[in-house]
Structures are given as structure tokens and as C-alpha cells.
Amino acid sequence: MDLVKLSRRLSYVLRHRPDSVGLVLGEGGWVAIDDLLAALARNGTRLKLEELEHVVANNDKRRFTIDGGRIRGNQGHSVDVELGLETLTPPVTLYHGTATRFLESIMRQGLLPGGRHHVHLSADETTAHKVGQRHGKPVVLTVASGQMARAGHNFFLSANGVWLTEHVPPSYLAAS
């Protein structure tokens, strides 16, 4: 079983295109595991419950949550879904990893969610650096999240430890 391939397939279905296998996400982005497995099988991905549980348990980014007989993506959705996350006070500083080629635009516009609902932030520089490496030559941006929160910006913490916010204005960013 190729964990990376299966994780990417699940991400695509649960976070971006549930319709690609004939699914509609329920409230909070949840879908019944039986419905997911049946939909995947109808569309060429045969997966047993034990294999699904293995992918979820061993995904290094902890992208999915299983709760009883249902599953959802933790964050990073491009489809309209309300995850029901509670507003929390963030740490004083958070980090965002990106590629150096995006730096000029980011320092001009701030961090935007792109095709997703939120900007994703890391609690530590190491994780942010790993994220940045996925996009090219990495750079880690320091986010003055404590100042942002005091100025009225909302922050949320996903089930997999990723901090989320709607936008990070350039005045709260510093390249490290």
C-alpha cells in the first residue's frame, strides 16, 4: 500500500473534490466511512477499512480525523465547509513556510488563503521550513500573531495542530 498516494487521493476527495467520486460532504465536512469506501471503489480505488485507518493513523501531516463511523479532512479545504473550529488566542509568534519566489508578492499583499479557506501557519520554524521546501527554495516568515489577535484577527487551531487565519497583512510579517 502506497501511503502517500492514498493520502493524496483522500485529500483530493475529502478536502477538494468530493463530487469526483459522487460524494457530498455533510455538516462539518464529515462523510460516512462506508460511503467513502464505496465511492472510492466505484471510482477505481479499492480500500479496506483497515487500510483507511492505517493511512489516517500514519499520515505524518495528520490531515484526517476518524470519529466513529465517519471521517473528514482536518483543514485545507477548497470546497465550502464549516469545520466548527473555535476561535483561540494564538502564540505570540507563528510561522509560515513558502518559496522565495513568492516572497516579493507576499510582502506586498500579505499572506492570502489562495484557493483555500484559511492561511496555514505553523507553531514552529522547523515545520514551516518543511512546508516551504514543498514549493521550492524555502523561506520562513515570522508572523506577529499575538499582535494580530490583539488587533481583532481571528485564529483557529485545526485538529492536526495547524493554526489558521483568514489573512495575514504584510505589517505582521518578517522574513527570517
Protein Blocks (a to p, Z undefined) as FASTA:
>chain_A
ZZklmmmmmmmmmmmmmmlnopacdehhiacfklmmmmmmmnopacdfklmmmmmmmmmn
lpaccehjaccdfbhpabdcdehiacddddfbdcddddfklmmmmmmnopaekjafbdcd
dfbfklmmmmmmmnoccddddddfklmmmnopacdddfkopacdfbdcfklgccZZ
